[in-house]
Amino acid sequence: MREVSLGESVDLEHLEGALRQQGVRSDDDALTLVDFRNSRTFDVVALVFVLALVGTRIAEERLTRFRLPMAVAALETLRRHGFLDVACQVAQAPLPLLLALEDVERVSDAVRASPSTWTGDPGEQILQHLRHKRVLGLHMYRLSGEDARTAMVQQELRRWTEPLALALFSRHLKGTAEWDVARVIVHEILANVQEHPRASTAVVASDMALPRDAPQSALTIAVWDDGESIVETLRRGLVGRGTVRIAPPPTSDTFRIRRRGTGAGVADEKRTSTWSPVIASDDLDLLLASLFPGISNKVLESAHASDWSYDPFLGCGLYFLYHHVIDVFQGALDIYVGAIRLTIEAEIDPKSSAQYLVTLAEGLGTPKIRGNLVVARLPTHA
């Protein structure tokens, strides 16, 4: 049995480090055990990444099991986030099959001992209320057809327009457009999921930290789906048609591209959103191109490839998403595909003429995940 022992803080950096150090791959034949016994704090992105690994492994009939935190408060946090419920759904297995017997009993005890009163300032009390009502936390959806996909979007938009959530966003997000969390951020991420061929499962994860709780506090929204990856979809379009540029960009954004891991010795380069990938483009460039407006695998309805008049917004989903995350909310956007990670944020180097900084990372020992993971981080203030 291969074990992954996690430390006190389970965030994505520590999780990736533990997976690299212990040589765990998503295609391991051995039963993998994720050990949370010493864990006390959890970042929801790390939790949804674990679920993405579970989903990747279960597709190959490989089971992942868990040891739960020894600290009662940490166990309650996992339970409150809905991690155990969603893990059972993703693994398609009952809880006793995923846990040791003593941990199953401890989960039952934690439910019975769950506190009924909340402490802290009003903002923290609202956060606890939203977690209790599962406005924040983890939710899984089966994407069995168009109706199921539509229902997912409708349910998520209802959650993100909860009056107390909007009040909290209005007070603590750095952007002032609290309705845009649902109208743009959540909607565009889920619309992106709907476009991924062969997606059967989606997990939506979220949490919010206020500045007094964390130095880099943020509202975090992460969505993983198990469909065909963004890179695979664009690669198929390039091979089939020779281009995935279906419309000219409405504007031209400028990016500084920084590479980490494989190709890390390459100097930073500048690129604009008018750039289009070609068949020889690597996976990193294809993932980068997915940000650019007018890039899509959709087939032109017009018989003439040069006729751009039919839909100026086609292929603009991720473009609208990163503009709102960065320009409106002063945040950052991460996209994970396979073992590739793309991060886009505002350019802060005064010597650079770029508007945005894109970091592309590959070959750092991170296990491959099936499908796509999109993470929006919207900073909060006091």
Summary of the structure (lengths in Angstrom):
residues: 382
radius of gyration: 20.9
end to end distance: 46.0
largest distance: 65.8
contacts: 1235
relative contact order: 0.13
helix: 37%
strand: 23%
